[in-house]
């Protein structure tokens, strides 16, 4: 499967497993799972055909491990804008986590902290490199450090998704460290 096709199928899966399942007539269960055959049939009925082999390739080849397959079902690992309960237990975060953004958002972030916006949770990376890649999707990246250890001690709950993304409801500004600007 060529790279363009892999990306196209991955984006289609993200759109319909994270954001708009109803657009193609899918109903996710409370944990975000759907039968793979049902997904393939619904996609085909709405003009986008892909095979189980292509789906399996996208799941395996995706460097961000966006999707999980369990038996004959699939779900997105995180990033939903539709209501799902991923069933992730609370976890103790490392001392620091990281968030990639761009300079245009810094004024609001300094005032309001990090908010989930249209998602259920704020997404945090375990390392600066991942956060840099996330921020770079919107322009020149700015990486913020999150004092996750202090947040955890202060009662904030963290969970970690199957692909290593740390999730929390919000990050108040006092827990953020901004890079020095010259």
N, C-alpha and C positions, 0 to 999 in steps of 0.2 A: 504494500500500500504506500503510495507516494506521500510526501510530507504535506502537500496542500490538501489532499483528501483527508489525511489524519486530522489536520487542524479544522477542516470544515465539519467533520463528524463530531469532533470534540466540542466545538462551539454549539452545534445543534443540541448535543446532549446537555451541555451546561444550561442552555436557554430553557430547555423543557424539563430538566430534572431539578433545577434550582429556582427558576423564576416563573415560567408560564406553562405548567403541565396542562392546564385546561385548554390552551390554544390548540392542542392536537387531541383533546378528549381524554387525557390521562388523569387518573386519580392516584396520587401518592398515598401510601398508608401513613399513619401518624409518625413514623420514623423516617419517612422519605423514600421508602422502597417501592418499586414497581416491578412487575413481571417483565422480563426481557422480551419475551414473545409479544406481549401486549404493546410494549414500547415500539418494537420494530414494525408491527402491524399498523399502529397509529401513525407513525412517521410516514410509512408508505401510503397510507390513505390520504395524507396531507402533502404528497408530492415529494417527499425526501426518502429515498430508498437507501438502505445500508444492510449489510449482512451481519450475522452473529460473529463471523470471523473478523469483520471490520470493527465491530464494537469491542470484541476481545482485544484486538490490536490497540485500539485507542486507550482502553483501560490499562493495558500493560505498558505501552510506550509513553504515556503521559508523564513527563518529568515531575509534574506537580502532584501526581497521584490524586487527581480530582474525583475519581469515581471508585466505588467499591462494588464488587460482585460477590454475592453470597448465594451459592446454588444457582437457581434460575431467576434471581432478582438482582437489580442494580439500584444504586442511589449515588447522589453526589455526596462527597465527604463533608463539605461545609459550603457556606456562601449563599444559602437560601434566602430568598425574599418571601417565599411562601411559608406558611406556618408548618414547621416540623419539629419533632423532638428527637434529636440524634441520639439521645440516651447516653451522652458522654458523662462519665463521672467527674466530680471535682478532682483536680490534680494540683499538686504543689509545683508552682512554676520555678524556673531558675531565677537567680537574683535579678537579672536583667533580660528583657525581651526588647524587640525592635519593631518599629513601624516605618514603612517607606511612604513618603508623600512628596508633594512638590511645594515650592515656595509660596505659590498663590494661596494655599490653605493655612499657612502658618499663623496669620493674625487671628483667625477664628479658633485655631487649635490652642493658641496661647490663652485665650479667654475661656473657651468651652471644654477644652480637653479633646480627647478622641471619642467620637460618638459613632454608633453603628450605622447611622444614616438609614438607607433602605434595607439593610441586612439585620439579622437578629443580634449579632455580636460584632465587636471590634476584633479584627484579625491582627495578630501579632506574630512576628517571625522569631525563631530561636537564634538567628545570627544576622549580622549586619549585611552579609552578602545577599541573602534572600530578600531582606527588606529593601536593599538597593535595587534589586531586579523588580520588585513590586512597585516601588516609586517611579522607576524609569518608564513604566507603561504610560504614564501621564506627562512625561517631560523629564527635565533634569531632576534627579532624585535628591531628596533631603531625608536623611535617616534620623529618626528620633529614638532616644533610649527611653525605655519604660522601666521604672523602678518596681518591677513585679514583686520582688521580695517584700518591700514595704507595703504594697497594695495588699498582698496576701496576709501579712501580719495585721493589717487594718480591717480584715474581713471581706475583702473582695474575692469573688469566686472565679477560678480559672478552670478551663477544660482544655484538653488537647485533642484535636481531630486525628483521624486515622493517618493523615498525611503530614502530621507534625505541625500544623498551624495551631497556635494558641488562641483561645477565644475567651473574651470577657465582655460583660455588658457595656462597660464604658471605662475610659481612663481619665480621671480628673486631672486638671492641669498641673497640680502640685507633684504628681508622680512622673512628669515628663522632663527629660533633659534635652535641650535643643542644641544643635551644633553651633560652635562659635562662628560668627560671621565677621569678616574683616573689611 
